[in-house]
Amino acid sequence: MKALVYAKPGVKVIDIPEPQLQNPDDVRIKMAYSSVCGSDLHIAAGEYDLPEGFPMGHEGAGTVVELGPEAKTKGLKVGDKVTFYFNKYCGKCHYCRNGKENFCTDVKMVVGAMSEYFVVSEQQVYLLDSNANLAEAALIEPISVCMHGLDLCKIKSGTSVAISGGGGIGQITMQLAKLAGASNVTMIEPITWKRDIALENGADYVIDPINEDVCARVAEITDGYMFDAVIECSGAAAAVKTAYDITGRGGTLEYLATYRSGVNMESIDMVSAFNKEATIISGVYQSPYVLERSAKIYKRLNLSPLIQNVYSLADGEKAFENQRNGKSLKSLYRL
């Protein structure tokens, strides 16, 4: 079968054997769509120490084609539409037994969803409605990351929220914040068409960080109080300090994006930090508990702008390039 793998750097399409069931509770999926994650871009750029041929892809959806004899817990059957979470947790370690399985010390990362077939444990699978749009369902895992990010920020009705970065993750986070009842929801994004999409999907305000004074504009929007919560989704080094600057006193600042190696928080004036008493969330590390909630709410989001750029595996690097260059919110492979 055809599969996309890491070319060290870049990606390439190769022929590999179809994956087979290895464990009695395994599920084999005929993939329909797999989407490009921000972390995939970092892998393709050679920023992680991974071997050539590393299988690409961990977001997606498809149809069950084979079940192991012990894959009976969830009532799955051949032909069912499903999505999945890419990690399998041990359920035994300190973190798993204390409600923090995303930090599992014996996690099994299952990647390679950018291929025609994919095998995961039943534990990782979520059954979808028979009428599910599988292109949209391929975004359930990234939606779960955004939901986990909002949970950590404790967004509630009336919380003023800024989203830094209008890519796929930023657009999803913005819509979820609106659903949570956030106020003065503001998208900070340099690309005009991405700001326009944010407005179409309910943003109260947008800011162009290239041509506007972000701090001054935020002060106008918030009557000088700055934001209760700021969620940085761009992964841009220049946005790291700005996100701190626009976080209000007693507010929450979250770095949701995946950053390249070497990006650091610039020096923060500790007098300012003392007076601000802000909570800083340094990252959003996986979202295993949120997948089912994500699968229940994804149909309430306008995902059509995120699934406009669909490629075949033969397009290879093109899907990555267009997402990297800001030409697509979310690149998908049709498999």
C-alpha positions in Angstrom: 0.0 0.0 0.0 1.0 3.6 -0.3 2.1 5.5 2.8 3.7 8.9 3.5 6.9 8.8 5.5 9.6 11.2 6.8 12.3 11.7 4.2 14.8 13.4 6.6 14.0 16.2 5.8 10.6 16.5 4.0 8.2 13.6 3.3 7.9 11.0 0.5 5.5 8.4 -0.6 6.6 4.8 -0.5 5.1 1.3 -0.9 4.9 -0.7 2.3 3.0 -3.9 3.3 -0.5 -3.4 4.6 -0.6 -3.5 8.4 -2.1 -6.6 10.0 -3.8 -7.2 13.3 -1.1 -7.9 15.9 -3.2 -8.1 19.1 -6.6 -9.7 19.7 -8.2 -6.3 20.4 -6.8 -4.6 17.4 -8.9 -2.8 14.8 -7.9 -2.3 11.1 -9.2 0.9 9.5 -9.4 1.8 5.8 -8.4 5.4 6.1 -10.6 8.0 4.3 -8.8 11.2 5.4 -5.7 12.2 7.4 -4.9 15.8 8.3 -1.6 17.5 8.7 -0.8 18.5 12.3 1.5 21.4 13.3 3.8 18.7 14.8 4.0 17.0 11.4 5.4 20.2 9.9 8.1 20.2 12.6 8.9 16.6 11.8 9.1 17.2 8.1 11.4 20.2 8.7 13.9 17.9 10.5 13.5 19.5 13.9 13.1 16.1 15.8 15.6 13.3 16.0 13.6 10.8 14.0 14.9 8.2 11.5 14.2 8.4 7.8 11.1 6.4 7.0 9.3 7.4 10.2 5.6 6.9 9.5 3.6 10.2 9.2 0.2 11.1 10.4 -1.9 10.7 13.6 -5.1 12.6 12.8 -7.8 11.0 10.7 -10.9 9.0 10.2 -12.0 6.0 8.2 -14.0 2.8 8.1 -13.5 -0.5 10.0 -12.5 -3.4 7.8 -11.3 -6.0 10.3 -11.7 -6.6 14.0 -9.6 -8.8 16.4 -11.6 -11.4 18.3 -11.4 -9.4 21.6 -12.4 -6.1 20.1 -15.9 -6.4 21.5 -16.2 -3.7 24.2 -17.4 -0.8 21.9 -19.8 -2.8 19.7 -17.7 -2.1 16.6 -18.5 -3.9 13.4 -17.0 -4.0 9.9 -18.2 -1.0 7.9 -18.5 1.4 10.9 -17.2 4.9 10.5 -14.6 5.7 13.2 -11.9 8.1 14.3 -9.2 7.3 16.8 -6.7 8.7 19.3 -3.1 8.1 18.3 -1.7 7.0 21.7 -2.3 3.8 23.7 -1.8 4.2 27.4 -0.7 1.5 29.8 -3.4 2.2 32.5 -0.9 1.0 35.2 1.7 3.7 35.8 1.7 6.5 38.4 0.2 9.0 35.9 -2.5 6.7 34.5 -3.6 5.7 38.0 -3.8 9.4 39.0 -6.0 10.7 36.2 -3.1 12.0 34.1 -2.7 9.4 31.5 -1.4 11.9 28.9 1.8 11.7 30.9 1.9 7.9 30.8 5.4 6.6 31.3 4.8 3.6 29.0 2.7 5.2 26.3 2.7 3.5 22.9 2.6 6.1 20.1 0.7 4.7 17.1 1.4 6.8 14.0 1.2 6.2 10.3 -2.3 7.4 9.5 -1.2 9.0 6.2 -1.6 5.6 4.6 -4.3 3.5 3.0 -4.8 1.3 6.1 -4.1 1.8 9.8 -4.2 -0.5 12.8 -4.9 0.7 16.4 -6.2 -0.8 19.6 -9.9 -0.8 20.3 -9.0 1.4 23.3 -8.1 4.1 20.8 -11.2 4.0 18.6 -14.3 6.1 18.7 -17.4 5.1 16.8 -19.0 7.8 14.6 -22.5 8.2 13.3 -23.2 6.4 10.0 -23.8 9.8 8.4 -20.5 11.3 9.6 -18.6 13.5 7.2 -15.2 11.7 7.4 -13.2 14.8 6.2 -14.6 16.7 9.2 -14.3 13.8 11.5 -10.5 13.7 10.6 -10.3 16.9 12.7 -11.8 15.4 15.9 -8.3 14.8 17.4 -7.1 18.4 16.8 -10.5 19.6 18.1 -9.8 17.6 21.3 -6.5 19.4 21.8 -8.3 22.7 21.5 -10.9 21.6 24.0 -8.3 20.5 26.5 -6.7 23.9 26.1 -9.9 25.6 26.9 -10.5 23.3 29.9 -7.1 24.3 31.3 -7.9 28.0 30.9 -11.2 27.5 32.7 -13.1 29.5 30.1 -16.6 30.4 31.3 -19.4 32.7 30.2 -18.2 36.2 30.1 -14.5 35.5 30.0 -12.7 37.8 27.6 -10.5 35.7 25.3 -7.9 36.5 22.6 -6.7 33.9 20.2 -3.2 34.5 18.7 -2.9 32.9 15.3 -5.7 32.1 12.9 -4.5 28.8 11.5 -6.5 25.6 11.9 -6.0 25.3 15.6 -6.7 29.0 16.2 -9.9 28.9 14.2 -11.1 25.8 16.1 -10.2 27.3 19.5 -11.9 30.5 18.6 -15.2 28.7 17.8 -15.0 26.6 20.9 -14.5 29.7 23.0 -17.6 31.3 21.5 -19.6 28.1 22.3 -18.3 28.3 25.9 -19.8 31.8 26.2 -16.5 33.8 26.0 -16.8 37.6 25.4 -14.8 40.1 23.3 -13.4 37.1 21.4 -10.5 38.5 19.4 -8.4 36.9 16.7 -4.9 38.2 16.2 -3.7 37.2 12.7 -1.6 38.8 10.0 -3.3 37.2 7.0 -6.4 39.0 5.8 -8.4 35.9 4.6 -7.8 34.1 7.9 -9.1 37.2 9.8 -12.2 37.2 7.5 -12.9 33.5 8.3 -12.6 34.3 12.0 -15.2 37.1 11.6 -17.5 34.8 9.6 -17.3 32.2 12.4 -18.2 34.6 15.2 -15.0 36.5 16.3 -16.1 39.8 17.9 -12.8 41.6 16.8 -9.8 40.9 14.7 -6.3 42.5 14.9 -3.6 42.6 12.2 -0.4 42.4 14.3 1.7 43.7 11.4 -0.1 46.9 10.7 -1.8 47.6 14.1 -0.4 48.2 17.6 -1.7 45.1 19.3 -1.5 46.3 22.9 -3.2 49.6 22.1 -6.0 47.8 20.2 -6.5 45.3 23.0 -6.7 48.1 25.5 -9.5 49.7 23.4 -11.4 46.4 23.2 -11.1 45.6 26.9 -11.5 49.1 28.3 -7.8 48.9 29.4 -8.1 45.6 31.4 -6.5 43.4 28.7 -7.8 39.8 28.3 -8.9 37.3 30.9 -7.4 34.6 28.8 -4.9 34.6 25.9 -4.3 31.5 23.9 -1.3 31.5 21.7 -1.9 29.2 18.7 0.5 30.6 16.0 3.8 29.0 17.1 5.5 32.2 16.0 8.4 33.4 18.1 7.3 37.0 17.8 4.0 36.2 19.4 5.3 34.7 22.6 6.0 38.0 24.4 3.0 39.8 22.9 0.7 37.2 24.3 2.1 37.9 27.8 1.7 41.7 27.3 -2.0 41.4 26.5 -2.9 39.1 29.4 -4.8 41.0 32.1 -4.2 41.0 35.8 -5.2 37.7 37.3 -5.6 36.3 33.8 -4.5 33.1 32.1 -1.9 32.8 29.3 -1.7 29.6 27.5 0.9 28.5 24.9 -1.1 26.0 22.8 1.0 25.9 19.7 4.0 23.6 18.9 7.1 25.7 18.7 10.4 25.1 16.9 13.4 24.3 19.0 15.1 27.5 20.4 11.9 29.6 20.8 11.9 30.9 24.3 9.9 33.4 26.4 11.6 36.7 26.2 12.7 38.3 29.5 9.7 39.2 31.6 9.9 42.1 33.9 9.3 40.5 37.3 7.7 43.6 38.7 5.1 43.4 36.0 4.7 39.7 36.7 4.2 40.3 40.4 1.5 42.9 39.7 -0.2 40.7 37.0 -0.4 37.5 39.1 -1.2 35.6 35.9 -1.4 31.9 35.4 0.9 30.7 32.6 0.2 27.3 31.0 3.3 26.3 29.3 1.7 23.9 26.8 -1.1 21.5 26.1 0.3 18.0 26.2 -2.1 15.6 24.5 -5.8 15.2 25.1 -6.8 11.6 25.7 -9.8 12.3 27.9 -11.4 14.8 25.6 -11.8 12.8 22.4 -15.4 11.6 23.1 -16.5 15.2 24.0 -14.8 16.4 20.8 -16.6 13.8 18.7 -19.9 14.9 20.2 -19.4 18.6 19.5 -17.5 18.7 16.2 -20.8 19.0 14.1 -21.5 22.3 15.9 -18.4 23.9 14.4 -18.1 25.3 11.0 -15.3 23.1 9.7 -15.8 23.7 6.0 -13.1 26.3 5.7 -10.6 23.9 7.2 -11.3 21.0 4.8 -11.0 22.9 1.5 -7.4 21.8 0.8 -7.5 18.1 0.1 -4.7 16.2 -1.6 -3.8 12.8 -2.7 -0.8 11.0 -1.3 0.8 11.4 -4.7 0.9 15.2 -3.9 3.3 14.4 -1.1 5.1 17.5 0.1 2.5 19.9 -1.4 0.0 19.5 1.4 2.8 20.3 3.9 4.1 23.2 1.9 0.7 24.9 1.6 0.0 24.6 5.3 3.5 25.7 6.2 3.2 28.8 4.0 -0.2 29.7 5.3 -2.1 28.9 2.1 -4.4 26.4 3.8 -5.8 26.2 7.3 -5.6 22.5 7.5 -4.3 20.2 4.7 -5.9 16.8 4.4 -5.0 13.7 2.4 -7.8 11.8 0.8 -6.7 8.1 1.1 
